[in-house]
Amino acid sequence: MMKIMQGRPQDTQGRLPKEVRTYELLDSLNIPYERVDHEAHNTIEACAQVDQLLQIEICKNLFLCNRQETVFYLLMLPGQKVFKTKDLSKQLGVSRLSFGKPEYMEKFLDITPGSVSVMGLMNDTEHRVQLLIDEEVIKEEYVACHPCINTVSIKLKTADLLEKFLPKVDHEPIVVRL
């Protein structure tokens, strides 16, 4: 049975280093968070039970790129919001967006499909990925995402994400309207 836990797990044995690094970074920034351990969830639909438990809709996170695969984006939007590439392409002035390949996702963010998360930006030290956040996400008091692995979900204050986490990982978001 899933339950909400406060902060990092007491025992990190058996957990991936990238997950543990996420907790270490959040703790070093004094960002409180709630955590739910669960089975692997590869889609936003599979997160429904976690959403109920955390009393929040987990963000949909999409890894995108331009046609030439030279510019990469991480898009955060409300979980149930429909995404149309043409709307976002127009706002960004990019001729065509598509989903980025898993190998770029791993190379730049150290995450795999199904685990895409804003937390992966801590691994983007070369600033290859531009963060895009739908304006509705910013209006919410809390945001929920994976700590770089899809067997855990965390909930933290949106203000902490914007004012502490993103400045620390040196990523400035672009707010979009979808």
C-alpha positions in Angstrom: 0.0 0.0 0.0 1.3 3.4 -0.9 1.7 6.1 1.7 3.0 9.6 1.9 6.4 10.1 3.5 8.1 13.3 4.5 11.5 13.9 2.7 14.1 11.4 1.7 14.0 7.7 2.5 15.8 6.7 5.7 17.6 3.9 3.8 18.8 4.6 0.3 20.2 1.1 -0.3 18.9 -0.2 -3.6 18.0 3.3 -4.9 19.6 4.7 -8.0 22.3 7.3 -7.5 20.4 9.9 -9.6 17.4 9.5 -7.2 19.5 10.0 -4.1 21.3 13.0 -5.7 17.8 14.6 -6.2 17.1 14.2 -2.5 20.5 15.5 -1.5 20.0 18.6 -3.7 16.5 19.3 -2.4 17.7 18.9 1.2 20.8 21.1 0.6 18.4 23.9 -0.6 16.1 23.4 2.4 13.2 22.5 0.1 10.6 20.3 2.0 8.9 17.7 0.0 6.5 14.8 0.4 7.3 11.4 -1.2 5.4 8.4 -2.4 7.1 5.2 -3.4 5.1 3.2 -6.0 5.3 0.8 -8.9 6.8 2.2 -12.1 4.4 4.6 -13.8 5.3 5.3 -17.4 2.3 7.5 -18.3 0.4 10.3 -16.6 -2.7 8.1 -16.6 -1.0 5.5 -14.5 -0.3 8.2 -11.8 -4.0 8.7 -10.9 -3.7 6.9 -7.6 -0.5 8.8 -6.7 -2.4 12.0 -7.6 -5.1 11.2 -5.2 -2.7 10.4 -2.4 -0.7 13.6 -2.9 -3.8 15.6 -3.5 -2.3 17.1 -6.7 -2.2 16.4 -10.4 1.3 15.3 -11.3 2.8 17.4 -14.1 3.1 16.0 -17.6 6.8 16.4 -18.6 7.7 16.1 -22.2 11.2 16.0 -23.8 11.1 17.8 -27.1 13.4 19.0 -29.8 13.5 20.8 -33.1 13.6 19.0 -36.4 17.4 19.2 -36.6 17.9 17.8 -33.1 20.0 20.7 -32.1 17.7 22.5 -29.6 16.0 20.6 -26.8 13.1 21.5 -24.5 11.6 20.1 -21.3 7.9 21.1 -21.2 5.9 21.0 -17.9 2.2 21.2 -18.2 -0.9 20.1 -16.2 -1.2 16.3 -16.4 -4.6 16.2 -18.2 -3.9 19.1 -20.5 -3.9 18.2 -24.2 -0.6 19.1 -25.9 -0.5 20.3 -29.5 3.0 20.7 -31.0 1.8 23.4 -33.5 0.7 25.7 -30.7 4.0 25.5 -28.9 6.0 25.6 -32.1 4.3 28.9 -33.0 5.0 30.5 -29.5 8.7 29.5 -29.7 9.1 30.4 -33.4 10.3 26.9 -34.1 9.2 25.4 -37.4 8.5 21.9 -36.1 8.8 20.3 -32.7 8.9 16.5 -32.1 9.7 14.2 -29.2 13.3 14.0 -28.3 15.1 10.6 -28.6 15.7 8.7 -25.4 19.5 8.8 -25.9 19.5 12.6 -25.8 17.2 12.5 -22.7 19.8 10.2 -21.0 22.8 12.2 -22.2 21.5 15.6 -21.1 19.2 14.9 -18.2 20.3 11.4 -16.9 16.6 10.2 -17.1 14.8 7.6 -19.2 11.4 7.6 -20.9 8.6 7.5 -18.3 10.8 9.3 -15.8 11.0 12.7 -17.4 11.1 15.4 -14.8 12.2 18.9 -14.1 14.5 17.4 -11.5 16.6 16.1 -14.4 17.8 19.6 -15.0 20.2 19.2 -12.2 22.1 16.9 -14.5 22.1 19.4 -17.5 25.4 21.1 -16.6 26.0 22.1 -20.2 22.6 23.8 -20.5 21.4 21.9 -23.5 17.8 21.8 -22.4 15.5 24.8 -22.2 12.7 24.5 -19.6 9.2 25.5 -20.7 6.4 25.8 -18.1 2.8 26.1 -18.9 1.4 29.2 -17.1 -1.2 27.0 -15.3 1.6 25.1 -13.5 3.1 28.3 -12.1 -0.3 29.4 -10.7 -0.6 26.2 -8.5 0.8 26.3 -5.0 2.4 22.8 -5.4 4.0 20.8 -8.2 4.6 17.1 -8.3 7.1 15.2 -10.3 9.5 12.2 -10.3 12.9 12.5 -8.6 14.6 11.2 -11.9 13.0 7.8 -11.5 9.4 6.7 -12.1 9.0 4.5 -9.0 8.7 7.6 -6.8 6.8 10.8 -6.9 7.5 14.0 -4.9 5.4 17.1 -4.1 7.0 20.4 -3.4 6.0 24.1 -3.4 6.0 25.7 -6.8 7.7 28.7 -5.3 10.6 26.5 -4.1 11.0 25.0 -7.5 11.0 28.5 -9.2 13.0 30.4 -6.5 15.4 27.8 -5.1 15.8 24.8 -7.3 15.9 26.4 -10.8 18.4 29.1 -9.8 20.6 26.5 -8.2 20.7 24.4 -11.4 21.0 27.6 -13.4 17.9 27.1 -15.6 15.6 30.0 -16.4 12.1 28.8 -17.5 10.1 30.2 -20.4 6.5 30.5 -19.5 4.1 29.3 -22.3 0.4 29.3 -22.8 -1.0 26.1 -24.1 
